[in-house]
Amino acid sequence: MNTLTLTPGAVTLAQLADIFWTGAAIRLDRTCRPAVDHAARQIAHAAAGEVPVYGVNTGFGKLASIKVAPGDTATLQRNLILSHCCGVGEAVTVPIARLMMALKLLSFGRGASGVTWDRIALLEAMLERGVTPVIPAQGSVGASGDLAPLSHMTAVLIGHGKAAYQGRIMDGGAALKAAGLSPITLGPKEGLAFINGTQFSTAHALAGLFKAWRAAQNALVTSAMSTDAIMGSTAPTQPEIHALRGHRGQIETAAAMRALLDGSDIRASHVDGDTRVQDPYCIRCQPQVTGAAMDVLRQA
């Protein structure tokens, strides 16, 4: 399995697409660890203190004014996760679930979540060994955090929930054990750090972008094939025409079509003696249509 080393805050769409399409494992660049460790120490200090800090040594929501004793913080975080495992519907696909895990890793790697490094290490190991949480597709809150989906993801890390491993669905704890991994006990704020985020929504948005871009690329190829199949003209793809407009997608699509049609025996067979003045609109304007779609996708 290919493993990508990602730098939090500097990841590219191409790297995320590689994770989505190929199932690549990831590891964070270790230069991010000092910031992660520093934030974890700050949270540990706050949890041991008397000053109320939301989600660290207090309850959640309307229970924010309730102080939680240091000895109860692990139970608080565990209960937060299990109480939000209330998603419904079919499970998201494995590529979506793995992309969620990768995005959560990148978020933790910024050093602002307060989790300890071994949480990052477990997520990395799960991606490497193919332990994928089963995450129901319905139940997200969105802007307030993808609470239910991320809880189902996190539940596996603490030995609960369900996970896919080597083609089988099993209990989360059993999946970790089968992969040679051990569940964690969440520390102060860590449950909150896992589920306060939009990795579920972001993974779906990225998947839509990646699929749309691949569809546009396929459309480009079928455009060239369609032009060749009807013995169409390559004149509408000439660079001078598209340079006048100056649209990047249109220019690149026309260039790609010229390259795909270059050397075509079909094209050569009707260069001379073809009495048609022009091809149908849907053939001759393909660079303008597909190119515009690619321009929009680049701005996503």
Secondary structure, 3 states (H helix, E strand, C coil): CCEEEECCCCCCHHHHHHHHHHCCEEEECHHHHHHHHHHHHHHHHHHHCCCCCCCCCECCHHHCCCECCHHHHHHHHHHHHHHCCCCEEEECCHHHHHHHHHHHHHHHCCCCCCCCHHHHHHHHHHHHHCCEECCEEECCCHHHCCHHHHHHHHHHHCCCCEEEECCEEEEHHHHHHHCCCCCCCCCCCHHHHHHCCCHHHHHHHHHHHHHHHHHHHHHHHHHHHHHHHCCCCCHHHCHHHHHHHCCHHHHHHHHHHHHHHCCCHHHHHCCCCCCCCCCCHHHHCHHHHHHHHHHHHHCC
